[in-house]
């Protein structure tokens, strides 16, 4: 087992030279989950590697990484000694599948393409024992190996815009079950009524990498009966629709406004990415300004903000991209606490420079907890919906800011907003027209020639309007002479720079998929992730190669700056 650092906060354990890489990966991941090290935030199996993402630390990052590598060396030595011993058997799940043509939408075409009868195609599919190699794409989605070679088919030429929940599908030598409705390009051979991912269960996912699956064929009537019995709750939580005396009414939603808090941790092996606020630093600062703990869920505003009617006087603060709030025709700069009067409407000027701002609400919002957090993960359909016109945000404790002597001294009942003249330093301060994004070399940078590497780092990229919370898409003049090979899927993180066949890099953001098979050319350092979060479509970026020692210095400086700002806020608020 070979360990190497990926970026400044992950360790990759390489099994590519192992005789049975997946068997080793599944066994080691099982052992690590059973005794999870304190420094491990995520443990994510890939096809020929295992990636461990390290916990964020306010201490020396070098020391934290070195401790992880020392521990992993010991774990590896112990693992090698025990490899010859009999291991515990893989968990086997029995899954019901109906192969009726009404549900197996491509079954007749599959049989024809494979030169089989429909009965033969069904028999070959249901008789195999499948193994979940990895999870990815969406929560609960497992890539199963073990498909009979006689059923080998390519993906559909044109993906379906909506694959029904529970669809059992095949592509190449794999089969999979879609846990929810989603676009997809696999060949649908049947459908299962079983629930694969349920946020109300512990654990939420049915399959883990290494688990096995046997199929039990059921009739159409049995499918409908079980499907009704197993109908899970809608995992998207709608905002309150009933008006409350202590609430905020959404008059206009803005471009893309969502509820966000800190990233979820410990769910990536279920294919649930961390999510959370793209700009966590601004989240912490905004909360501090209204007297909240740093992790309290806030409203993440994108590009143009919402219009909000306050049915209760409330203290708020917005931090991040530069914008002004407008209350009763009064324009108010951000980065400070603001008391919004009862009955007032808060609007926002367009965000510029920057793309996102975090609006903290004093005392927080009354939200249901989902997988350990209260925020949205839009791409995974987890947590509250994005803000919609007519929605109601219930206030959890609007009087909480009055516990602060300073905030209490500002508060006066009336029609005018009240705020101090001072403001905190913005964590996002662009200095020129081209934003420099500092990166460490990715594990596949060597796929480029020396000249291509030089051109890659010198290219000025334009942020595509196809960017979203999943990733920042970059457009530029950079091309490679020969398409880079895909890699066996492995874990990716916030800041991974992937290079797809389009030659347009994708830099992963908060809601990135947990695994990917595109070459990763670079890894953005932690202190520059805020620059990615604030990258507007049309803005210019340049990736800058630095070494790990430089990355540690920049990251440490960023942590110290945030800590000093937070301490200064606390000194004022706690006064």
C-alpha positions as CSV (number, residue, x, y, z in Angstrom):
1,X,0.0,0.0,0.0
2,X,1.4,3.3,-1.1
3,X,0.3,6.7,0.5
4,X,0.6,10.1,-1.2
5,X,-0.7,13.5,-0.4
6,X,-3.5,15.0,-2.7
7,X,-3.6,18.7,-2.4
8,X,-3.2,20.1,1.1
9,X,-5.9,18.2,2.9
10,X,-6.2,14.6,1.5
11,X,-4.2,11.4,1.5
12,X,-4.5,8.9,-1.4
13,X,-3.8,5.2,-0.8
14,X,-2.8,3.7,-4.1
15,X,-3.7,0.1,-4.8
16,X,-3.2,0.2,-8.6
17,X,-0.4,-2.3,-8.5
18,X,-2.3,-4.7,-6.3
19,X,-3.4,-8.0,-7.8
20,X,-6.9,-7.5,-6.4
21,X,-7.2,-3.7,-5.8
22,X,-11.0,-3.6,-5.1
23,X,-10.8,-6.4,-2.6
24,X,-8.0,-4.6,-0.7
25,X,-9.7,-1.3,-0.9
26,X,-13.0,-2.7,0.5
27,X,-11.2,-4.6,3.3
28,X,-9.1,-1.5,4.3
29,X,-12.1,0.9,4.2
30,X,-14.1,-1.5,6.3
31,X,-11.3,-1.6,8.9
32,X,-11.0,2.2,8.9
33,X,-14.7,2.7,9.3
34,X,-14.7,0.3,12.2
35,X,-11.9,2.3,14.0
36,X,-12.1,5.8,12.3
37,X,-9.1,7.9,13.1
38,X,-9.8,11.3,14.7
39,X,-8.0,13.1,11.9
40,X,-10.2,11.5,9.1
41,X,-13.1,13.5,7.9
42,X,-14.1,11.3,4.9
43,X,-13.1,7.9,3.8
44,X,-14.0,7.4,0.1
45,X,-13.2,4.2,-1.8
46,X,-12.3,4.4,-5.5
47,X,-11.7,1.8,-8.2
48,X,-7.9,1.6,-7.5
49,X,-7.5,3.9,-4.6
50,X,-8.8,5.0,-1.2
51,X,-8.9,8.7,-0.4
52,X,-9.0,10.0,3.1
53,X,-9.9,13.7,3.5
54,X,-8.4,15.2,6.7
55,X,-10.3,17.2,9.3
56,X,-9.8,21.0,9.2
57,X,-7.5,22.1,11.9
58,X,-6.5,25.4,13.3
59,X,-3.1,24.0,14.3
60,X,-0.1,23.3,12.2
61,X,-1.3,21.6,9.0
62,X,2.1,20.0,8.4
63,X,2.0,18.3,11.8
64,X,-1.6,17.1,11.2
65,X,-0.6,15.5,7.8
66,X,2.5,13.9,9.2
67,X,0.5,12.3,12.0
68,X,-2.0,11.0,9.5
69,X,0.8,9.5,7.4
70,X,2.5,7.9,10.4
71,X,-0.8,6.4,11.6
72,X,-1.6,5.1,8.1
73,X,1.8,3.5,7.8
74,X,1.1,1.5,11.0
75,X,-2.5,0.7,9.8
76,X,-1.0,-0.5,6.5
77,X,1.6,-2.7,8.2
78,X,-1.1,-4.3,10.3
79,X,-3.4,-4.6,7.3
80,X,-0.7,-6.4,5.3
81,X,-0.2,-8.9,8.2
82,X,-3.9,-9.7,8.4
83,X,-4.5,-10.0,4.6
84,X,-3.9,-13.7,4.7
85,X,-6.4,-14.2,7.5
86,X,-10.0,-15.0,6.8
87,X,-11.9,-11.8,6.6
88,X,-15.5,-11.3,7.5
89,X,-17.9,-12.0,4.5
90,X,-19.3,-9.1,2.5
91,X,-22.8,-8.1,3.3
92,X,-25.3,-9.5,0.8
93,X,-28.5,-7.6,0.0
94,X,-31.5,-9.2,-1.6
95,X,-33.2,-6.8,-3.9
96,X,-36.6,-7.2,-5.6
97,X,-36.7,-6.4,-9.3
98,X,-39.6,-6.5,-11.7
99,X,-38.7,-7.1,-15.3
100,X,-42.1,-6.3,-16.9
101,X,-41.6,-4.3,-20.1
102,X,-43.8,-1.5,-18.6
103,X,-40.9,-1.0,-16.1
104,X,-37.9,-2.3,-18.0
105,X,-38.1,0.4,-20.6
106,X,-35.2,-0.9,-22.7
107,X,-35.6,-4.6,-22.1
108,X,-36.8,-5.5,-25.6
109,X,-34.0,-3.4,-27.1
110,X,-31.5,-5.0,-24.8
111,X,-32.6,-8.5,-25.7
112,X,-32.4,-7.6,-29.4
113,X,-29.0,-6.0,-29.3
114,X,-27.6,-8.9,-27.3
115,X,-29.3,-11.5,-29.6
116,X,-31.2,-13.0,-26.8
117,X,-34.8,-13.6,-26.0
118,X,-36.3,-11.4,-23.3
119,X,-36.5,-14.4,-21.0
120,X,-32.8,-15.2,-21.5
121,X,-31.8,-11.5,-20.9
122,X,-33.8,-11.5,-17.6
123,X,-32.3,-14.8,-16.5
124,X,-28.7,-13.7,-17.2
125,X,-29.3,-10.5,-15.3
126,X,-31.0,-11.9,-12.2
127,X,-28.7,-14.9,-11.7
128,X,-25.5,-12.9,-11.2
129,X,-24.0,-12.0,-7.9
130,X,-23.1,-8.3,-7.9
131,X,-20.5,-6.4,-5.9
132,X,-20.7,-2.7,-5.2
133,X,-17.3,-1.4,-6.5
134,X,-17.8,2.2,-5.5
135,X,-20.6,4.7,-4.9
136,X,-21.0,8.1,-6.7
137,X,-23.2,10.1,-9.0
138,X,-26.0,10.7,-6.4
139,X,-26.7,9.5,-2.8
140,X,-27.1,5.8,-2.6
141,X,-26.0,5.1,-6.2
142,X,-23.7,2.1,-6.3
143,X,-21.7,0.9,-9.4
144,X,-22.1,-2.9,-9.3
145,X,-19.7,-5.2,-11.1
146,X,-20.6,-8.8,-12.0
147,X,-22.8,-8.3,-15.0
148,X,-22.9,-11.2,-17.4
149,X,-20.7,-10.3,-20.4
150,X,-23.5,-11.5,-22.7
151,X,-25.4,-8.3,-21.6
152,X,-22.6,-5.9,-22.2
153,X,-23.9,-2.8,-24.0
154,X,-22.7,0.8,-24.3
155,X,-24.7,3.7,-22.7
156,X,-27.5,5.2,-24.6
157,X,-26.5,7.7,-27.3
158,X,-28.8,10.3,-25.8
159,X,-29.4,10.2,-22.0
160,X,-33.0,10.3,-20.8
161,X,-34.0,13.6,-19.1
162,X,-35.7,11.7,-16.3
163,X,-35.0,8.1,-15.3
164,X,-37.7,6.7,-12.9
165,X,-36.8,6.1,-9.3
166,X,-35.8,2.5,-8.7
167,X,-34.8,1.8,-12.3
168,X,-32.4,-1.1,-12.7
169,X,-30.0,-0.4,-15.5
170,X,-26.9,-1.8,-17.3
171,X,-24.0,-0.2,-19.1
172,X,-20.8,-1.9,-20.2
173,X,-20.1,-4.6,-17.5
174,X,-21.9,-2.8,-14.7
175,X,-25.4,-2.6,-13.3
176,X,-26.9,0.0,-11.1
177,X,-30.2,1.1,-9.4
178,X,-31.3,4.8,-9.6
179,X,-32.2,5.9,-6.0
180,X,-34.3,8.8,-7.3
181,X,-35.6,10.4,-10.4
182,X,-32.6,11.9,-12.4
183,X,-31.3,12.2,-15.9
184,X,-29.4,9.1,-17.0
185,X,-28.0,7.3,-19.9
186,X,-27.9,3.6,-18.9
187,X,-30.1,0.9,-20.4
188,X,-33.1,0.2,-18.2
189,X,-33.8,-3.5,-17.8
190,X,-36.2,-3.4,-14.8
191,X,-37.3,-1.6,-11.7
192,X,-37.0,-2.1,-8.0
193,X,-39.4,-1.0,-5.3
194,X,-36.7,-1.0,-2.6
195,X,-35.6,2.2,-0.9
196,X,-31.8,2.7,-1.4
197,X,-31.3,6.0,0.5
198,X,-33.4,7.3,3.3
199,X,-32.3,10.3,5.3
200,X,-34.5,9.2,8.3
201,X,-32.6,6.0,8.8
202,X,-29.2,5.3,10.3
203,X,-27.2,4.6,8.2
204,X,-29.1,6.5,5.4
205,X,-27.7,4.3,2.6
206,X,-28.4,0.7,1.9
207,X,-25.2,-0.1,0.0
208,X,-21.5,0.5,0.9
209,X,-18.6,-0.2,-1.3
210,X,-17.8,-4.0,-1.1
211,X,-21.4,-5.0,-0.3
212,X,-23.0,-7.6,-2.6
213,X,-26.4,-7.9,-4.2
214,X,-28.6,-10.8,-5.2
215,X,-31.8,-10.2,-7.2
216,X,-35.2,-11.7,-6.6
217,X,-37.6,-11.4,-9.5
218,X,-41.1,-10.2,-8.7
219,X,-44.3,-9.7,-10.6
220,X,-45.8,-6.4,-11.7
221,X,-48.5,-6.6,-9.1
222,X,-45.9,-7.4,-6.4
223,X,-43.8,-4.4,-7.5
224,X,-46.8,-2.0,-7.2
225,X,-47.6,-3.4,-3.7
226,X,-44.1,-3.1,-2.4
227,X,-43.5,0.2,-4.1
228,X,-46.5,1.7,-2.3
229,X,-45.3,0.1,1.0
230,X,-41.8,1.4,0.6
231,X,-42.6,4.9,-0.6
232,X,-40.2,7.0,1.3
233,X,-40.7,10.5,2.5
234,X,-39.8,13.3,0.2
235,X,-36.2,14.1,1.1
236,X,-36.5,17.7,0.0
237,X,-37.9,19.7,2.9
238,X,-40.2,22.5,1.7
239,X,-40.1,25.8,3.5
240,X,-43.0,26.7,5.8
241,X,-46.0,28.0,3.8
242,X,-48.1,29.2,6.8
243,X,-47.5,32.7,7.9
244,X,-46.1,33.2,11.4
245,X,-45.8,36.2,13.5
246,X,-42.1,35.5,13.9
247,X,-41.2,34.9,10.3
248,X,-39.6,36.3,7.1
249,X,-41.7,36.2,4.0
250,X,-40.1,35.7,0.6
251,X,-41.5,38.3,-1.8
252,X,-38.9,37.6,-4.5
253,X,-36.4,34.7,-4.4
254,X,-33.5,36.3,-6.2
255,X,-31.3,34.4,-8.7
256,X,-30.5,31.4,-6.5
257,X,-31.0,31.7,-2.8
258,X,-30.5,28.7,-0.6
259,X,-30.2,27.8,3.1
260,X,-26.6,26.9,3.9
261,X,-24.5,26.0,7.0
262,X,-21.3,24.2,7.4
263,X,-20.4,21.2,5.2
264,X,-21.7,17.8,6.2
265,X,-19.0,15.4,7.2
266,X,-18.8,11.6,7.2
267,X,-21.3,10.9,4.4
268,X,-19.2,10.9,1.3
269,X,-19.0,7.1,1.2
270,X,-22.7,7.1,0.8
271,X,-22.2,9.4,-2.2
272,X,-23.4,12.4,-0.2
273,X,-20.9,15.2,-0.8
274,X,-20.2,17.8,1.9
275,X,-22.2,20.7,0.4
276,X,-22.6,23.6,2.8
277,X,-21.9,27.2,2.2
278,X,-19.5,27.7,-0.8
279,X,-17.9,30.6,1.3
280,X,-17.7,29.2,4.8
281,X,-15.5,32.1,6.0
282,X,-18.3,34.6,5.2
283,X,-20.8,32.3,6.9
284,X,-18.8,32.4,10.2
285,X,-18.3,36.1,10.1
286,X,-21.9,36.9,9.3
287,X,-23.1,34.8,12.2
288,X,-20.6,36.3,14.6
289,X,-21.9,39.8,13.7
290,X,-25.4,38.9,15.0
291,X,-24.3,37.0,18.0
292,X,-24.9,33.5,16.5
293,X,-22.5,30.5,16.8
294,X,-20.5,30.3,13.6
295,X,-22.2,27.2,12.3
296,X,-25.8,28.5,12.3
297,X,-27.6,28.1,8.9
298,X,-27.8,31.3,6.9
299,X,-29.2,32.4,3.5
300,X,-26.6,32.0,0.7
301,X,-27.4,34.8,-1.9
302,X,-26.1,34.3,-5.4
303,X,-25.7,37.2,-7.9
304,X,-28.9,39.0,-7.1
305,X,-30.5,38.8,-3.7
306,X,-34.0,38.1,-2.5
307,X,-36.7,40.5,-1.4
308,X,-37.6,39.7,2.2
309,X,-40.5,41.0,4.3
310,X,-39.8,40.8,8.1
311,X,-42.8,40.1,10.3
312,X,-40.7,40.6,13.4
313,X,-37.9,43.0,14.2
314,X,-34.7,41.1,13.5
315,X,-30.9,41.6,13.6
316,X,-29.2,40.5,10.4
317,X,-25.8,40.7,8.7
318,X,-24.5,39.9,5.2
319,X,-20.9,39.1,4.4
320,X,-19.1,38.0,1.2
321,X,-19.5,39.6,-2.2
322,X,-20.0,43.4,-2.1
323,X,-23.6,44.5,-2.1
324,X,-25.9,47.0,-0.3
325,X,-29.1,46.2,1.5
326,X,-32.1,48.5,0.9
327,X,-34.5,48.9,3.8
328,X,-37.3,51.4,3.5
329,X,-35.4,53.2,0.7
330,X,-32.3,53.4,2.9
331,X,-29.1,51.9,1.4
332,X,-26.9,50.1,3.9
333,X,-23.4,48.6,3.3
334,X,-22.8,45.1,4.4
335,X,-20.3,43.6,6.8
336,X,-22.0,44.9,9.9
337,X,-25.0,44.0,12.1
338,X,-28.3,45.7,11.0
339,X,-31.6,45.8,12.9
340,X,-34.5,45.4,10.4
341,X,-37.7,46.9,11.8
342,X,-40.9,44.9,12.0
343,X,-42.9,45.2,8.7
344,X,-39.8,46.3,6.7
345,X,-38.6,44.8,3.5
346,X,-35.0,44.0,2.9
347,X,-33.7,44.1,-0.7
348,X,-30.2,43.9,-2.1
349,X,-28.3,45.6,-4.9
350,X,-26.6,43.2,-7.4
351,X,-23.6,41.5,-5.9
352,X,-20.3,42.9,-7.4
353,X,-17.5,42.2,-7.1
354,X,-18.0,38.6,-6.1
355,X,-20.9,36.2,-6.6
356,X,-22.1,35.0,-3.2
357,X,-23.0,36.6,0.1
358,X,-24.2,34.9,3.4
359,X,-27.1,36.5,5.1
360,X,-27.2,35.6,8.8
361,X,-30.3,35.9,10.9
362,X,-30.0,36.7,14.6
363,X,-31.2,33.7,16.6
364,X,-31.2,31.6,13.4
365,X,-34.0,29.9,11.5
366,X,-36.3,27.1,12.6
367,X,-35.2,24.3,10.3
368,X,-35.3,20.5,10.4
369,X,-32.0,18.7,10.8
370,X,-31.0,16.5,7.9
371,X,-27.9,14.2,8.1
372,X,-26.4,16.3,10.9
373,X,-26.9,19.7,9.3
374,X,-29.7,22.2,8.6
375,X,-28.7,23.5,5.2
376,X,-29.6,22.5,1.6
377,X,-27.7,20.2,-0.7
378,X,-29.5,21.0,-3.9
379,X,-27.8,18.6,-6.2
380,X,-28.4,15.7,-3.8
381,X,-32.1,16.8,-3.0
382,X,-31.3,17.0,0.7
383,X,-32.5,19.7,3.1
384,X,-34.7,22.8,2.6
385,X,-35.7,23.8,-0.9
386,X,-34.2,26.9,-2.5
387,X,-36.1,30.1,-1.6
388,X,-39.3,30.5,-3.6
389,X,-41.7,33.4,-3.9
390,X,-44.4,33.1,-1.1
391,X,-42.2,30.9,1.1
392,X,-42.0,31.6,4.9
393,X,-38.8,31.4,6.9
394,X,-39.7,30.8,10.6
395,X,-37.4,32.6,13.0
396,X,-36.0,30.4,15.8
397,X,-35.3,33.1,18.4
398,X,-35.4,36.7,17.0
399,X,-34.8,38.1,20.6
400,X,-31.4,36.2,20.9
401,X,-29.3,39.2,19.7
402,X,-30.6,41.2,22.7
403,X,-28.4,39.0,24.9
404,X,-25.5,41.0,23.5
405,X,-25.2,44.4,25.3
406,X,-23.8,46.0,22.2
407,X,-26.6,44.7,19.9
408,X,-29.2,45.6,22.6
409,X,-27.8,49.1,22.8
410,X,-28.4,49.5,19.0
411,X,-32.0,48.2,19.1
412,X,-34.8,50.7,19.0
413,X,-38.4,50.1,18.0
414,X,-39.4,52.1,15.0
415,X,-39.5,52.3,11.2
416,X,-35.8,52.9,10.6
417,X,-33.1,50.3,10.3
418,X,-30.3,50.7,12.9
419,X,-26.6,49.8,12.3
420,X,-23.2,50.9,13.4
421,X,-20.9,53.1,11.3
422,X,-18.1,50.5,11.4
423,X,-17.7,47.4,9.3
424,X,-15.5,44.4,9.4
425,X,-12.8,43.7,6.7
426,X,-14.3,41.6,3.9
427,X,-12.8,38.2,3.5
428,X,-13.1,38.6,-0.2
429,X,-11.2,41.6,-1.6
430,X,-10.3,41.2,-5.3
431,X,-7.3,43.2,-6.2
432,X,-7.1,43.1,-10.0
433,X,-9.0,42.0,-13.1
434,X,-7.4,38.5,-13.1
435,X,-7.9,36.5,-9.9
436,X,-4.9,34.2,-9.1
437,X,-6.0,30.8,-7.8
438,X,-3.1,29.1,-6.0
439,X,-2.9,25.3,-6.6
440,X,-0.8,22.3,-5.8
441,X,0.1,19.9,-8.7
442,X,-2.5,17.2,-9.2
443,X,-1.6,13.5,-9.5
444,X,-2.3,13.5,-13.2
445,X,-0.5,16.7,-14.2
446,X,2.2,14.5,-15.7
447,X,-0.3,13.5,-18.4
448,X,0.5,16.9,-20.0
449,X,3.8,17.4,-21.8
450,X,6.3,19.9,-20.4
451,X,5.1,22.5,-23.0
452,X,1.4,21.8,-22.3
453,X,2.0,22.2,-18.5
454,X,3.6,25.6,-19.1
455,X,0.7,26.7,-21.3
456,X,-1.8,25.3,-18.7
457,X,-0.4,27.5,-15.9
458,X,-0.1,30.6,-18.2
459,X,-3.7,30.4,-19.5
460,X,-6.1,33.1,-18.5
461,X,-9.5,31.3,-18.0
462,X,-13.0,32.7,-18.3
463,X,-15.6,31.5,-15.8
464,X,-18.4,29.9,-17.8
465,X,-22.1,30.7,-17.2
466,X,-22.6,26.9,-16.8
467,X,-20.9,27.1,-13.4
468,X,-23.0,26.3,-10.3
469,X,-22.6,25.1,-6.8
470,X,-21.2,21.8,-8.1
471,X,-18.3,23.3,-9.9
472,X,-16.7,26.3,-11.7
473,X,-16.3,25.6,-15.4
474,X,-13.5,27.3,-17.1
475,X,-13.1,28.3,-20.8
476,X,-9.8,29.2,-22.4
477,X,-7.5,28.8,-25.4
478,X,-5.7,25.8,-23.8
479,X,-5.9,22.6,-25.8
480,X,-3.9,19.3,-25.7
481,X,-2.7,17.6,-28.8
482,X,-4.0,14.2,-27.6
483,X,-7.0,13.6,-25.4
484,X,-6.0,12.6,-21.9
485,X,-6.9,9.2,-20.7
486,X,-9.7,8.8,-18.2
487,X,-8.7,7.4,-14.9
488,X,-10.3,4.7,-12.6
489,X,-12.8,6.7,-10.6
490,X,-11.5,8.0,-7.4
491,X,-12.6,10.5,-4.7
492,X,-12.6,14.2,-5.5
493,X,-12.8,17.2,-3.2
494,X,-13.7,20.8,-3.1
495,X,-11.0,22.4,-5.2
496,X,-10.1,19.5,-7.4
497,X,-9.4,20.6,-11.0
498,X,-10.7,18.0,-13.4
499,X,-9.9,18.0,-17.1
500,X,-12.7,16.4,-19.2
501,X,-12.6,15.6,-23.0
502,X,-14.0,19.1,-23.7
503,X,-10.6,20.5,-22.6
504,X,-12.5,22.9,-20.4
505,X,-11.5,22.4,-16.7
506,X,-14.0,21.9,-14.0
507,X,-13.0,23.1,-10.5
508,X,-15.1,21.3,-7.9
509,X,-17.2,23.4,-5.5
510,X,-19.3,22.5,-2.4
511,X,-21.8,20.2,-4.1
512,X,-19.3,18.3,-6.1
513,X,-19.9,14.6,-6.8
514,X,-17.9,12.3,-4.5
515,X,-16.1,10.4,-7.2
516,X,-14.9,11.1,-10.7
517,X,-13.0,9.6,-13.6
518,X,-11.5,12.7,-15.3
519,X,-7.8,13.4,-14.8
520,X,-7.1,15.8,-11.9
521,X,-4.5,18.3,-12.9
522,X,-4.4,20.4,-9.8
523,X,-5.8,20.9,-6.3
524,X,-6.8,24.4,-5.1
525,X,-5.4,25.2,-1.7
526,X,-7.9,25.7,1.1
527,X,-7.3,29.4,1.6
528,X,-8.2,30.1,-2.0
529,X,-11.4,28.2,-2.0
530,X,-13.2,31.5,-1.2
531,X,-11.9,32.9,-4.5
532,X,-13.6,30.0,-6.3
533,X,-16.9,30.6,-4.4
534,X,-16.8,34.3,-5.5
535,X,-15.9,33.7,-9.1
536,X,-18.6,35.3,-11.3
537,X,-19.5,34.0,-14.8
538,X,-17.4,36.1,-17.2
539,X,-14.6,36.8,-14.7
540,X,-11.0,35.9,-15.3
541,X,-9.0,33.4,-13.4
542,X,-5.4,32.1,-13.6
543,X,-4.2,29.0,-11.9
544,X,-0.9,29.4,-10.1
545,X,1.4,26.5,-9.2
546,X,2.9,26.6,-5.7
547,X,4.5,24.0,-3.5
548,X,3.2,22.5,-0.2
549,X,5.3,24.6,2.0
550,X,3.9,27.8,0.4
551,X,0.4,26.4,0.7
552,X,0.8,25.8,4.4
553,X,2.0,29.4,4.8
554,X,-0.9,30.9,2.9
555,X,-3.4,28.6,4.7
556,X,-2.0,29.5,8.1
557,X,-2.1,33.2,7.3
558,X,-5.7,32.9,6.2
559,X,-6.7,31.1,9.4
560,X,-4.9,33.7,11.6
561,X,-6.7,36.5,9.8
562,X,-10.1,34.9,10.2
563,X,-9.4,34.2,13.9
564,X,-8.3,37.8,14.5
565,X,-11.5,39.1,12.8
566,X,-13.7,36.7,14.7
567,X,-12.0,37.7,18.0
568,X,-12.5,41.4,17.2
569,X,-16.2,40.8,16.5
570,X,-16.6,38.8,19.7
571,X,-15.0,41.6,21.7
572,X,-17.5,44.1,20.4
573,X,-20.6,41.8,20.5
574,X,-19.9,40.4,23.9
575,X,-19.3,43.9,25.4
